[in-house]
């Protein structure tokens, strides 16, 4: 295994210092920043009620299942210690979580390739502009990315060691990730069969490993699912947004651009139009609406396969779209940084994403790990996340948890030996070029249809 050189350690130390200095400088200026994004306010409101003793609820006596519970629970734990609505304490904790994620990215890169790749990828992740930005938002990106990378580390170790203890930790971590972002809650249906097929041990041992992973996952998720089902009156595993999101992305009034804006439609174009309680006079719950929305979405998708396919392509493009949340926030008056800082940050965010997207996906093709089983274990959750958002609706922020993986593949490509790359098959090289072409086409479409008008509006705003 290649050792890290002294120069590599100095570069990593410099990257860590720069990233930490940037975060601490921003933290010093965000004391007055509240929760201007609707999702931020939702998480904060839920945490407020937990701290106040009302449980996971919008208000006293109004329990909800609309959001996954872990992030509001973390907020409430911080506020119970540091003071209610102490957003700076949350931001400080998220910086610590980001540092822990850096360590995990290093471990995963080292396990898939070698320590030098892990170090390079960790430095790229730590300096990635969008993650610096999201460390200061009251959103799930920081926590979910940590849990996802932790799960990947544990799953690779599990496939190599066959340890029952690692299997338990793997299941627990997956459960926590699912309670942060519900897109992963069905993943055991894929993971457990994969473990049985890929583990190199007796059949009994492989079945035991899969069972322990499932038990660890269930220990975290099942109590919450039982609570939700009692509250909602229908089976509800993590939250009541899955069916609603699927419906908003798949019905007759779904907009082709910004499909998530379907939530703003009113009247007979609203996603809930046509809903009737199962029984007259019965109490209607979020869960009942969610199940109805899910059923109606599936009906529409099966009745309109061509339109569903076309929309799925758009959602896939939205998922991999340019990262524009910061510049959109400035345009809408959510943030008011100096003009020069706005321009530099917006440019850094776009350039960094395009570089990591192109180099990372090229590395996925051209610098694959020798251990193909490990490759499968890290790609399966990534593909599950992509598929979920391609079916419901995509948004560029949803690809952020996959950036550490792209950073690792990109680092492997950049540090690879040229002769080994020249041995790549023609099919692999074509795959890399095709992926790059798709990404460039996605970004060109977004720039032409969305970003040029937005940039013009931003210039008018700051001018």
CORNORGI-V181553 format. One record per pair of residues at least 12 apart in sequence whose ideal C-beta (glycine too) atoms are under 10 Angstrom apart, sorted by the first residue. I is the first residue (numbers start at 0). J is the second residue. Records with the same first field share a line. If there is no record, write none. Layout:
I->J  J
This chain:
0->109  112  113  114  115
1->109  112  113  114  115  116  414
2->113  114  115
3->105  109  113  114  115  117  118  119
4->115  118
7->114  115  118  119  122  414
8->118
10->118  119  122
11->101  105  117  118  119  121  122  125
12->122
13->122
14->101  118  119  121  122  123  124  125  126
15->98  101  121  122  125  126
17->122  125  126
18->94  97  98  101  122  124  125  126  127  130  131  134
19->94  97  98  125
21->125  126  128  131  134
22->90  91  93  94  97  98  125  130  131  134  135
23->91  94
25->90  94  131  132  134  135  336
26->87  90  91  93  94  134  135
27->87
28->135  336
29->86  87  90  134  135  136  334
30->86  87  90
31->86  87
32->86  87  90  135  136  137  333  334  335
33->84  86  137  333
34->84  86  136  137  138
35->136  137  328  331  332  333  334
36->136  137  138  324  328  331  333
37->262
38->66  136  137  138  139  396
39->86  136  137  138  333
40->137
41->57  63  65  66  71  137  138
42->66  67  70  71  73  74  75  89  136  137  138  139
43->71  74  75  78  83  84  86  89  137
44->56  57  58  63  66  71
45->57  63  65  66  68  70  71  72  74  75
46->70  71  72  73  74  75  76  77  78  79  83  84  89  137
47->71  74  75  78  83  84
48->61  62  63  71  75
49->68  71  72  74  75  76  78  79
50->71  74  75  76  77  78  79  82  83  84
51->75  83
54->226  230
55->68  71  72  75  223  226  227  230
56->230
62->226  227  229  230  231  284  285
63->227  230  231  238  239  284  285
64->223  224  226  227  228  230  231  235  236  237  238  239  240  284  285  286  289
65->238  239  240  243  285  286  289
66->139  179  181  237  238  239  240
67->139  143  176  177  178  179  180  181  182  183  184  223  236  237  238  240
68->178  179  223  226  227  237  238
69->139  142  143  146  174  175  176  177  178  179  180  219  223  237
70->89  137  138  139  140  141  142  143  178  179  180
71->137  139
72->178  179
73->89  92  93  96  139  142  179
74->86  88  89  92  137
76->92
77->89  90  91  92  93
86->135  136  137
87->135
89->134  135  136  137  141
90->134  135  136  137  141
91->134
92->134  141  142
93->130  133  134  135  136  137  138  140  141  142  145
94->131  134  135  141
95->134  141  145
96->134  141  142  144  145  146
97->124  125  127  130  131  133  134  141  142  144  145
98->125  145
99->145  148  149
100->121  124  125  130  141  142  144  145  146  147  148  149  400  403
101->120  121  122  123  124  125  126  130  145  148  403
102->117  121  145  148  149  152
103->117  121  124  144  145  146  147  148  149  150  151  152  153  403
104->117  118  119  120  121  122  123  124  125  144  145  148  151  152  402  403  404  406  407  410
105->117  118  119  120  121  122  124  125  152  407
106->121  148  149  151  152  153  155  156
107->120  121  148  149  151  152  153  154  155  156  373  377  403  404  406  407
108->120  121  123  124  368  403  404  406  407  408  410  411
109->121  152  407
110->151  152  155  156  159  368  370  373  377  407
111->151  152  155  366  367  368  369  370  373  374  376  377  404  407  408  410  411
112->362  366  367  368  369  370  373  407  408  410  411  414  415
113->410  411  414
115->410  411  414
116->362  366  368  406  407  408  409  410  411  412  413  414  415
117->406  407  410  411
118->410  414
119->406  407  409  410  411  413  414
120->355  359  362  402  403  404  405  406  407  408  409  410  411  413  414
121->403  406  407  410
122->406  410
123->351  354  355  358  359  402  403  405  406  407  409  410  413
124->144  148  355  402  403  404  405  406  407  410
125->406
126->347  351  406
127->322  347  348  351  352  355  399  402  403  405  406
128->322  325  343  344  345  346  347  348  349  350  351  352
129->322  323  324  325  344  347  348  349  351  352  355  395  396  398  399  402
130->144  351  399  400  402  403
131->325  344  347  348
132->322  324  325  328  334  344  347  348  399
133->322  324  325  396  399
135->334
136->324  325  328  333  396
138->324  396  399
139->179  180  396  400
140->179  180  396  397  399  400  402
141->399  400
142->175  176  179  180  400
143->175  176  177  178  179  180  182  183  384  397  399  400
144->176  179  180  399  400  401  402  403
145->172  175  176  179  400  403
146->172  173  174  175  176  177  178  179  180  183  400
147->172  173  176  179  180  183  377  380  381  384  400  401  403  404
148->172  176  377  400  401  403  404  407
149->168  169  171  172  173  175  176
150->168  169  170  171  172  173  174  175  176  177  183  186  190  376  377  380
151->169  172  373  376  377  378  379  380  381  403  404  407
152->165  168  169  172  376  377
153->165  166  167  168  169  170  171  172  173  212  376
154->166  169  172  173  190  193  194  197  212  373  375  376  377  379  380
155->169  368  370  372  373  374  375  376  377
156->168  169  373  376
157->169  170  194  197  198  208  211  212  376
158->193  194  197  198  199  208  370  372  373  375  376
159->198  199  370  372  373  376
160->198  200  208
161->194  198  199  200  201  204  205  207  208
162->208  211
163->204  207  208  210  211  212
164->211
165->208  211  212
166->194  198  207  208  209  210  211  212  213  214  215
167->208  211  212  214  215  216  218
168->211  212  215
169->190  194  208  211  212  215  216  376
170->187  190  191  208  209  210  211  212  213  214  215  216  217  218  219  220
171->212  214  215  216  217  218  219  220
172->212  215  216  219
173->186  187  190  212  213  215  216  219  220  380
174->187  212  213  215  216  217  218  219  220  221  223  237
175->216  219  220
176->216  219  380  400
177->216  219  220  223  236  237
178->219  220  223  224  236  237  238
179->237  400
180->237  238  384  387  397  400
181->236  237  238  239  240  241  244  387
182->237  241  244  380  383  384  385  386  387  388  391  397  400
183->216  237  380  383  384  387  400
184->216  220  223  224  236  237  238  241  387
185->236  237  241  383  387
186->216  379  380  383  384  387
187->209  212  213  215  216  217  220
188->213  383
189->379  380  382  383
190->209  212  213  216  376  379  380  383
191->205  206  208  209  210  212  213  216
192->209
193->209  372  375  376  379
194->206  208  209  210  211  212  213  376
195->208  209  210
196->209  372  375
197->371  372  373  375  376  379
198->372
199->372
220->236  237
221->236
223->235  236  237  238
224->236  237
227->239  284  285  286
228->286
230->284  285  286
231->284  285  286  287  288  289  290
232->277  281  282  283  284  285  286  287  290
233->277  284  285  286  287  288  289  290  291
234->286  290
235->284  285  286  287  289  290
238->285  286  289
239->284  285  286  287  288  289  290  292  293
240->285  289  292  391
241->289  290  292  293  296  387  391
242->270  285  286  288  289  290  291  292  293  294  295  296  297  391
243->261  262  270  271  285  288  289  291  292  293  296  391
244->258  259  261  262  270  289  292  293  296  387  388  390  391  392
245->270  289  292  293  294  295  296  297  299  300  387  390  391  392
246->261  270  271  288  289  291  292  293  294  295  296  297  299  391
247->259  260  261  262  263  264  269  270  271  292  296  391  392
248->261  270  296  300  307  310  311  313  314  317  388  389  390  391  392  393
249->261  270  292  293  295  296  297  298  299  300  303  306  307  310  311  314  390  391  392
250->264  268  269  270  272  273  292  295  296  298  299  300  303
251->267  268  299  303  306
252->264  266  267  268  269  270  272
253->268  270  296  299  306  310  313  314  392
254->268  313  392
255->309  310  313  448
256->313  317  445  448  449
257->317  392  394  449
258->310  313  314  317  391  392  393  394
259->317  391  392  393  394
260->392
261->392
270->288  292  295  296
271->288  291  292  295
273->291  295
274->287  288  291  292  295
275->291
276->288  291
277->290  291
296->390  391
300->390
307->390
310->389  390  392
311->386  388  389  390  391  392  393
312->389  441
313->389  392  393  441  444
314->385  388  389  390  391  392  393  394
315->385  386  388  389  390  393  437  441
316->389  393  395  437  438  440  441  442  444  445
317->388  389  392  393  394  395  397  398  441  445  449
318->384  385  387  388  389  392  393  394  395  396  397  398  401  441
319->352  356  360  385  388  393  395  397  398  401  437  438  441  442  445
320->352  393  394  395  396  397  398  438  441  442  444  445  446  449  450
321->348  349  352  353  356  395  441  442  445  446  449  450
322->345  348  349  351  352  353  356  395  396  398  399  402
323->345  348  349  352  395  396  445  446  449  450  453  454
324->348  394  395  396  399
325->341  344  345  347  348  349
326->341  342  344  345  346  348  349  450  453  454  457
327->345  449  450  453  456  457
329->341  342  344  345  457  460  461
330->453  454  456  457  458  459  460  461
331->456  457  460
332->460
335->461
336->461
337->461
338->458  460  461  462
339->461
341->457  460  461
342->457  458  461
345->454  457
349->442  446  450
351->402
352->395  398  399  402  405  438  442
353->438  439  442
354->405  409
355->402  403  405  406  408  409  410
356->398  402  405  409  434  435  438  439  441  442
357->405  409  431  434  435  438  439  442
358->405  406  408  409  410  411  412  413  435
359->401  402  403  404  405  406  407  408  409  410  411  412  434  438
360->405  408  409  412  430  431  433  434  435  437  438
361->405  408  409  412  413  420  428  430  431  432  434  435
362->404  405  406  407  408  409  410  411  412  413  414  415  431
363->378  381  404  405  407  408  409  411  412  430  431  434
364->408  412  423  424  426  427  428  429  430  431  432  433  434  435
365->408  411  412  415  419  420  423  427  428  430  431
366->407  408  409  410  411  412  413  414  415  416  419  420  423  431
367->408  411  423  427
368->407  408  411
374->408
377->401  403  404  407  408
378->404
380->400  401  404
381->398  400  401  404  405
382->401
384->397  398  400  401
385->397  398  401
395->445
412->431
